[in-house]
Amino acid sequence: MPDAEAAVFLADMSRAPLFAPGAWIQLGIAERPAGPLVGDVGLFLSADGRSAEIGFTLAPAAQGRGLATAAVRESVRLLAAVTTAQRVLGITDHRNGASVRVLERAGFRLHERRDVVFRGEPCTEHVYVRSLLSNDPA
């Protein structure tokens, strides 16, 4: 998106409530405090507050150094600390090996495969799940 549009989006996200039921929030990923943004984590809390969904993007130049995995782990920790969600889902195209590895390294387990159409193209999504309950390993 153009810089001006991105600036408006970032300003909106900085004012958005954290984990409002039924809404997405985007959190920035930076390599170091006050450093430039290199990606984001999107978090959605279901309307009933019992489950969440996570998505993430990372600039190609920042990939391969564990930043996405660290951001996903920290986001899951934050969800567990400040919401009543019991599980978090991560959904990715099965061909996106990097995203699959991030989810698996962050403690997610493959839960379901489903055939869908995305942007007019058939694909298989892998749905990963991670429990937020302390006594549940899945």
C-alpha positions in Angstrom: 0.0 0.0 0.0 1.2 3.6 -0.5 3.1 5.2 2.4 0.2 7.7 3.1 -2.3 4.8 3.4 0.1 2.8 5.6 0.5 5.8 7.9 -3.2 6.1 8.3 -3.5 2.4 9.0 -0.8 2.4 11.6 -2.4 5.4 13.3 -5.7 3.6 13.4 -4.1 0.4 14.8 -2.3 2.4 17.5 -5.7 3.6 18.8 -7.6 0.3 18.4 -8.5 -1.7 21.5 -6.3 -4.7 22.1 -8.3 -8.0 21.5 -11.8 -6.5 21.0 -14.1 -9.5 20.5 -15.0 -10.0 16.8 -12.2 -7.8 15.5 -8.7 -8.1 14.1 -5.8 -6.1 15.5 -2.4 -5.8 13.7 0.8 -5.7 15.8 4.0 -4.5 14.2 7.2 -6.6 14.1 10.5 -4.7 14.4 14.0 -6.2 14.6 14.8 -4.1 17.6 13.0 -1.6 19.8 12.1 1.6 17.9 13.5 0.0 14.7 11.7 0.0 11.4 8.8 -2.3 10.9 9.7 -5.5 9.1 6.3 -7.2 9.3 3.1 -7.7 11.3 1.1 -10.2 13.3 -2.7 -10.1 12.8 -4.8 -11.4 15.7 -8.5 -12.0 15.7 -10.5 -12.7 18.8 -13.8 -14.5 18.2 -17.0 -12.7 19.2 -17.5 -15.1 22.2 -13.8 -14.7 23.2 -13.2 -18.4 23.3 -10.9 -18.7 20.3 -8.5 -16.6 18.3 -6.8 -16.7 14.9 -3.3 -15.5 14.0 -1.7 -14.5 10.7 1.7 -13.0 10.0 3.8 -11.4 7.3 7.5 -10.6 7.2 9.5 -8.7 4.7 11.7 -11.0 2.6 14.9 -9.4 3.8 13.9 -10.1 7.4 13.1 -13.8 6.9 15.1 -16.7 8.1 16.3 -15.3 11.4 13.5 -16.4 13.7 11.7 -13.0 13.9 8.3 -14.4 12.7 8.6 -17.4 15.1 9.4 -15.1 18.1 6.6 -12.7 17.1 4.1 -15.5 16.9 5.2 -17.0 20.2 4.9 -13.6 21.9 1.5 -13.0 20.4 0.3 -16.4 21.7 1.7 -15.6 25.1 -0.1 -12.2 25.1 -3.4 -13.8 24.0 -3.2 -16.3 26.8 -2.3 -13.6 29.4 -5.0 -11.1 28.6 -8.0 -13.0 27.0 -10.1 -16.0 27.9 -9.4 -17.7 24.6 -8.8 -21.4 24.9 -7.1 -21.9 21.5 -5.6 -20.1 18.6 -5.7 -21.1 15.0 -3.2 -20.5 12.2 -4.4 -21.1 8.6 -1.9 -21.3 5.7 -1.7 -22.6 2.2 0.1 -26.0 2.4 2.6 -24.8 -0.2 3.8 -22.0 2.1 6.5 -24.0 3.8 8.0 -21.0 5.7 4.6 -20.3 7.4 4.1 -24.0 8.2 7.6 -24.1 9.9 6.9 -20.9 11.9 3.6 -22.3 13.2 5.1 -25.7 14.0 8.1 -24.0 15.8 5.7 -21.9 17.8 3.9 -25.0 19.1 1.0 -25.3 16.7 -0.1 -28.7 15.5 -1.8 -29.6 12.3 -5.5 -30.0 13.0 -7.2 -30.1 9.6 -6.7 -29.9 5.8 -9.3 -28.4 3.6 -9.7 -27.7 -0.1 -10.6 -24.1 -0.8 -10.5 -21.6 -3.6 -8.3 -18.6 -2.9 -8.1 -15.7 -5.3 -9.7 -17.9 -8.0 -7.2 -20.7 -7.6 -7.9 -24.0 -5.9 -5.5 -24.7 -2.9 -5.3 -26.8 0.2 -5.3 -24.9 3.5 -3.7 -26.4 6.5 -5.4 -25.4 9.8 -3.0 -25.4 12.7 -4.1 -25.1 16.3 -2.4 -24.3 19.6 -4.1 -24.7 23.0 -4.0 -21.7 25.4 -4.9 -23.9 28.3 -2.0 -24.6 30.5 -2.8 -28.3 31.0 -3.5 -29.1 27.3 -0.4 -29.9 25.2 -2.2 -29.5 21.8 
